[in-house]
Amino acid sequence: MANLYSETSRRERVNENLVPKEETIKFLLDYSKALSVIDYNKMKFEALLN
């Protein structure tokens, strides 16, 4: 499985419709940085620190 993701994509093999926009990548990274998961007595709480 690791071998599948270790190679870089070649331009000729990448479908242009599947390439995400930079805004989408930035949104997902910012969201993941702001998300906090808190474990408390076998319960999980998700908090968006914004």
N, C-alpha and C positions, 0 to 999 in steps of 0.2 A: 504494500500500500504506500509506503514512504517513497518508493521509486516513482510513483505516478505524480507526486507533487514536487519532486525535487528538480524537475526539468523546467526551464523557462519556456513560455509559450512563444511560438514563432508567429510572426505577423500573418503569414499565408495560411496558417491553420486556425486562426482565431476568427470566429464569425463576428462581424461588426455589430450585429444586433444583440449579441450577448455581452458586449463590453459595457460595464456600468459607467455612468457619468461621474465626474469628480465630485459633484455635489452629493451624490448618493453615498459614495465612500466616506466623505467628510461627515455626513449626517450619522452614519452607522458608527464611526469611530467616536464621535462626540457623545452619542447616546451610550455606548458601552463604557466610556469613561465616567459618565454621570450616574450609571446604575450601581446601586449598592444592595447586596443581599445580606440580610441579617438572620442568623440562626438563633432561635430562642425556644427552648423546651420542645424540641422535635417539630417546631414550626419554622417556616421560612417567610420572611417579610422582604418585599422588594421596595426599595425607595429610590425615586429618581431625584438625585441631588442637583437641583437646577436653581 
